[in-house]
Amino acid sequence: MGHLIIIDNPAIKPVEETLREVDQVLKTQPVPDADAMAQLVKDLYSFGTKIMNDAPEAAEKLFRKVTELDPNYANGYINWGFSLHKQGRNDEAVDQYKISLTKAPEPALALDVLTWLGGKDIRRYQDVLDVLKAQPDLIAPLDKEKLLGDMEFQLKHFSKAAEAYECARQLAPADPFILKALGDVHSALLQEAKASQYYTQAIALVTESVDTAEQAISALPPVAPGQVQPDRNSLETTVIEARKTLARLHYEIGDTLLSLDADLEQVWTHWKEAIQIAPGAESTLSIADMLYNNGLANKDRLTKAADTYTTYNQASPTPDSDAYVLLNLGLCHYYLYNYPAAIETLTKAAQPAGDYQHYANYWLGVLYNSQRKFEEAEPYYQRAFRQKPDEYFIIEGLILCLSALGKKDEALAICQKTKARYSTSQERTAELTYLIGNIHLDFKELDKALHYYEDALQQDPLHVFARHNMAHILEKKGEYGKARDEWNNAKSNYLDLLAKSTPA
């Protein structure tokens, strides 16, 4: 049997070169050694996993070759699917995930794939059910029943969901989240008394484990200074984890009730418990995010979100260090018109370098801009622009501020410089041309503004705001017929864009 030459350090070579070498070697050694082939597959797979987040197109080629060399390698199809998902080719990704499930993956890995496959797309819930029906032994029995229940619940097949959850309960009677799932089914059926019964049982089950561990700690003899007591440490860890589980249970019950349009106070009853039980847990942050994301037009929810972010921040081992939390807390204060607290919190969020620094500086600019304090707003917009010079919303905010300060030439220079970088993107170029039109409009240069709006519409005929502003100028110039036509065109463009962005 021939011996396959293993390519040295494939990860240091370009993907195309690596694959060419592999093909060349396989041509010269058509019957390679099995161990050498397995090592080659492993090397190519490892190469792909290292680059699939940053270079998914190249990784796709590697995983395609992996599955060509070993058609039964489940992980190769899984990561091939992930690299397609990273490229936005989700239907193709699903196809690879499905193939992987026919290649005998480990049960835990198969469960992960089925969970990804289920996702949040109603088309995929039935896909998961079909896979489990065709391959009933693919995953562990308990995982299968819980997943069946979850998918049937998402499809609103509540009797089937209850049946699956009851099977799961027989397999794991001490699992509080199965009881919680049964409560969810009855909540969806508006059987509130029955739902409350299951929720209460689930909460009692976890509370009992917390109480038992705490009682065991209290029964231990006192610890002398410097003495190590492993039993105490183990029990204290058990209490911490059990309290986190109890908090997550309350969070998930509240989340379900919110998704079923329950009264906020009913939801808050559970979420308040979760926050009090484990203020620094991920469940507390999730509650804050849910309240914030669902509360921009609701003062009560925003106030609760601000309080929850504050609680989570204060419970952290290093308060005021999580820029994400500080940013969202600052925005809560901003939308509640609590400007001093917003400034203080957003200023803290802008300190650590990272993914949120430019957002914090931008929103500080917005905050001062909304109070017409343009000179104070400009430095924050400028910082955000330096940190992220290609973000359109930052460019637009900076241009508005500079125009308000009368700095027309500087505003135009920024637009032209940024526009040059976008020369290959008509849509982005149209946006910047539109901003140039706005600058001239701000300085009452109507003919110049009209020229740039027309130019923006040449690049993007559906640019609603350019057409809207053009109609405004035509009206000011007394060209009422043309203005009326452009108003109507703007309305039509807006309705077209709205239809395209609305899910079927």
NUZADO-351865 format. One record per residue (C-alpha): z, y, x. Coordinates in steps of 0.02 Angstrom, whole numbers, plus 32768, in hexadecimal, padded with zeros to 4 digits. Example, Ala and Ser with C-alpha at 12.3 -4.5 7.8 and 13.67 -1.06 7.14 Angstrom:
81867F1F8267 81657FCB82AC 
//
This chain:
800080008000 7FD580AD8043 8059812C8073 805181D98026 80708267809F 80F582D88055 80C7838E805E 814683ED80C6 81A984778070 813384957FDD 819C85287F9F 816A85948034 80B18583800A 804E85D17F7B 803F85607EE3 7F8185537EEC 7F86851F7FA3 800D849E7F7F 7FAA84517EF0 7F0A844C7F58 7F6683ED7FE1 7FAD83737F62 7F0083517F19 7EB6833A7FC6 7F3E82BE7FF9 7F29825B7F58 7E6E824E7F75 7E8982038021 7F1981927FEA 7EF281587F39 7F7A80D17F3A 8012812B7F7F 80BD80E47FA0 812B80EC7F03 81BE813B7F5C 814F81BD7FAD 810081E67F05 81AB81F97EB5 81DE82707F41 814082D67F2A 816082E67E6F 8213831B7E94 81D8839E7F12 815783E87E9C 81D483E97E0D 825584407E7A 81D384C17EB0 81AA84E47DF9 826084F97DC4 827A85797E4E 81ED85EA7E13 81E185CB7D57 824586657D26 81E886DF7D97 813C868C7D9E 812986207D00 806B86157D0C 807585CA7DBB 810585597D86 809D85197CF4 801B84D77D6F 80A1847D7DD2 80EE84297D3A 804183F97CFC 802583A07DA2 80D383507D99 80AC83027CF0 800082CE7D2D 805082717DBF 80DE822A7D55 80AD82277C9B 815B81E87C6B 81BF82727CBF 821782C67C2B 825983597C91 81A983867CC8 8172839F7C13 821183FE7BEA 81FA847D7C76 814084867C53 817284B97BA3 81EE85387BE6 816B85877C58 80F785977BC1 818485E37B5C 819F86657BE6 80E886957BD2 80FC86AC7B16 809586107AF0 811985C87A7D 80AE854F7A17 806E84FF7AB8 812184F97AF9 8157849B7A5C 80CD841B7A7A 811283F57B28 81C583EC7AE7 818C836B7A66 813483047AEB 81D183067B57 823282B67ACA 81BE821F7ACE 81E182037B87 829381BF7B77 82F882547BB3 83B482417BC5 840B82597B1B 846182FC7B51 83BB83427B90 8363830C7AF0 83E883677A8C 83C784067AF0 830C83F87AD0 832583DB7A16 839A84727A0F 831684DF7A64 8291849779F2 82F884C27957 830F85757990 830685F57904 825A85C878C0 825685737817 81B985147849 821B84BF78D4 82AF8485786C 824084047819 81F883D778C5 82A683A778FE 82C4833F7862 821E82E6787C 824A82BD7931 82F482787900 82A882117874 822781C778EB 82A581AD797A 83508191792B 839D815779CF 836081EB7A36 840B823E7A3F 84BF82077A25 84EA81DD796F 8566826C795A 84EC82EC79A2 846482A67932 84C982BB7892 8501836C78BF 844F839F78EC 840B8351784D 848C83B477EB 846084567845 83A584437827 83B984127770 842F84A57758 83AF851E77A3 832D84D7772D 83A884F1769C 83AD84377677 846884457659 848983987610 8432834576A4 849183B7771C 8537838676CC 850982CE76D9 84E482DE7794 8583834177B5 85EA82BF7757 859F823877C8 85CD82A2785F 867D82B6781B 869281FA7812 866381F178CB 86D182837901 875982A6787F 87B6831C78F7 8720838F7915 874A843578BE 8697847478C7 865A83E6785A 86D9841B77D6 869D84CD77ED 85E8849477D3 8619843F7730 866C84E376FD 85C8853D7724 856984C976AF 85E084EE761F 85DD85A97648 851F85A57639 8532854C7592 85AB85D5755B 86368554754A 86B685C77599 875285617572 870984C575C2 86CA85287657 877485787670 87C384CB766D 8756848E76FC 876D852F7761 882A8524774B 882A846E7785 87C3849B781F 8835852C784C 88D184C37831 888D843978A2 887884AF7936 891785117911 8977846E7918 8933844979C6 896884F87A00 8A1684E279B6 8A2B84347A01 8A0084707AAF 8A70850A7AA0 8B02849E7A65 8AE6842A7AF9 8AEF84BF7B6F 8B9084FD7B21 8BDD84507B37 8BBF84517BF3 8C52847D7C65 8C53852D7CAE 8BED85477D4A 8C4E85777DE5 8C0586037E53 8B7D85BC7EC0 8B7985167E64 8AD484CE7E2A 8AD384777D83 8A2884227D69 8A5383ED7CB7 8A7484A17C85 89D284DD7CD3 896F84567C7A 89C0847D7BD2 89A685387BE8 88ED85177C09 88E884AB7B6C 8934853A7B06 88B885B97B49 882385497B23 8866851B7A77 887F85D27A4C 87CD85F77A82 879185697A11 87F685AF7980 87AD865C799F 86FD861679A5 871C85B97903 8752865978AB 86BD86B478F7 8640863178BB 868B862B780C 867B86E87801 85CA86E17846 8596866377C0 85E586CC7736 858B87667777 84E387097778 850586D976C2 852287927695 85DB877C7676 864788177665 866F8862770F 8729885A76F0 871B879F76D6 86BD8792777B 8738880777D0 87CB879A779C 878C87137812 874A87857899 87ED87E578A3 8847874078BF 87CC87117949 87E887B679A2 88A587AA7999 88A886F479D4 8837870D7A6C 880E87C57A8B 87B587A27B2F 874D870E7AF4 8690870C7ADE 86AB86FD7A23 86F987AB7A22 866187F37A7A 85EF879879FF 864E87E5796D 863C889379B8 8581887879D0 85698838791D 85C788CC78D4 856689477940 84BA88FA791F 84DB88F47863 853789987856 84CE8A2B7892 84CA8A7277E2 857A8A3C77B5 860F8AA077F4 868D8A1777CD 862D89947832 86118A0B78C2 86C98A3778C6 86F6897D78C9 867489617951 86BE89ED79BC 876E89A779A5 873388F879D2 86D5892F7A6F 877189917AA2 87E088F87A88 876A88897AED 875E890A7B78 881B891E7B84 883488617B86 87C0884E7C1B 881088297CC6 87AE88C17D04 87A389407C75 871489BE7C78 86AA894F7CE9 863289037C68 85A389807C56 855B89267BBD 85FF89357B5E 861889EA7B93 85658A187B62 857789CF7AB2 86248A1A7A9D 85DF8AC37AD1 85518AB37A52 85CE8A8879C9 862A8B2A79F0 85858B8879F3 854F8B497947 85FE8B717905 85E88C247948 867C8C0D79BD 86228C667A4A 86B28C7B7AC7 86D88BBF7AC2 861E8B987ACC 86088C057B67 86A08BB87BBC 866A8B057B98 85B08B1A7BBF 85DE8B717C63 86418AD57C93 85AF8A677C5F 85398ACA7CD0 85A18AAA7D6C 857E89F37D99 84CC89D27DD5 847389517D6B 841189317CCD 846D89B17C62 847A8A477CD5 83D88A997C9C 84058A7D7BE5 84AE8AD27BFD 845E8B687C54 83D78B737BCF 84568B727B41 84BE8BF67B98 84208C5E7B9A 84048C3B7AE0 84B98C687AB9 84B08D127B0C 83FF8D2D7ACA 843A8D0E7A16 84B88D9B7A30 842D8E0B7A75 84848E0C7B20 83DE8DF67B7A 84188E2D7C27 84A28DAA7C22 842B8D267BDE 83A48D3B7C63 84018CEE7CF9 84248C4F7C96 836F8C3F7C5D 83388C5C7D11 83AD8BD47D52 83708B5A7CCE 82BC8B867CFC 82DC8B667DB5 832B8ABF7D8B 82A38A887D12 82098AF87D27 81998A8A7CBA 82058A847C1C 81AA8AE77B96 82468B157B32 82938B627BD0 81F38BC17BF8 81EB8C047B45 82A38C3A7B48 828D8C937BEF 81EE8CEC7BB3 82448D287B14 82D48D6B7B7B 82658DC27BFA 81FE8E127B6E 829E8E517B1C 82CE8E9F7BC3 82248EF37BD2 81F38E8A7C6A 81408E6C7C32 80F28E527CDE 81758DD37D11 81618D747C6D 80A38D707C81 80B28D367D36 81208CA37D04 80A68C717C7B 800E8C797CED 80658C1A7D79 80A08B927D02 7FF88B8C7CAA 7FA28B647D4F 800F8AC97D61 7FD98A8F7CB4 7F1F8AA97CCF 7EF989F37CA5 7F5889F47BFF 7F038A537B73 7F998A487B01 80128A8E7B84 7F948B127BB9 7F848B477B03 80428B5A7AF6 80478BCD7B8D 7FB08C307B52 800D8C467AAD 80A58C887B0D 80378D067B68 7FFB8D407ABD 80B08D547A86 80D68DC17B1E 80488E377AF2 807D8E367A3B 812F8E667A6E 80E78EFB7ACB 80798F2E7A36 7FD88F017A93 7F878EB879F9 7ED58E9F7A38 7F0F8E457AD5 7F878DDA7A70 7EFA8DAF79F6 7E8B8D7B7A88 7F0D8D027ACC 7F348CB77A22 7E7A8C977A09 7E748C497AB7 7F0B8BDA7A8E 7EB28B9F79EF 7E178B747A54 7E858B017ABD 7EE98ABE7A29 7E9D8AE1797D 7F3B8AA17927 7FB18B1C797D 80088B5A78E0 806B8BE77930 7FD68C31798B 7F758C3378E7 800C8C7B788B 801F8D0A7908 7F648D2A7907 7F6A8D3D7849 7FFC8DB6785F 7F968E2378D7 7EFC8E207867 7F688E5C77D7 7FAE8EE97841 7EFB8F1B786F 7ECE8F2377B6 7E5C8E8B77BA 7EAD8E3F7721 7E258DC276F6 7E258D7777A3 7EE38D7977A5 7EEA8D1B7700 7E718C977742 7EDC8C7D77DE 7F7C8C727778 7F2B8BE87711 7EEB8B9177AF 7F998B9B77FB 7FE58B4D775E 7F618AC37761 7F808AA1781A 803A8A9977FC 80288A1D776C 7FB389B177D7 803089AD7867 80BE898777EE 805D88F577A3 803988AD7850 80F088B97884 8136886C77E4 814E87AE77EC 80E7874A7770 
//
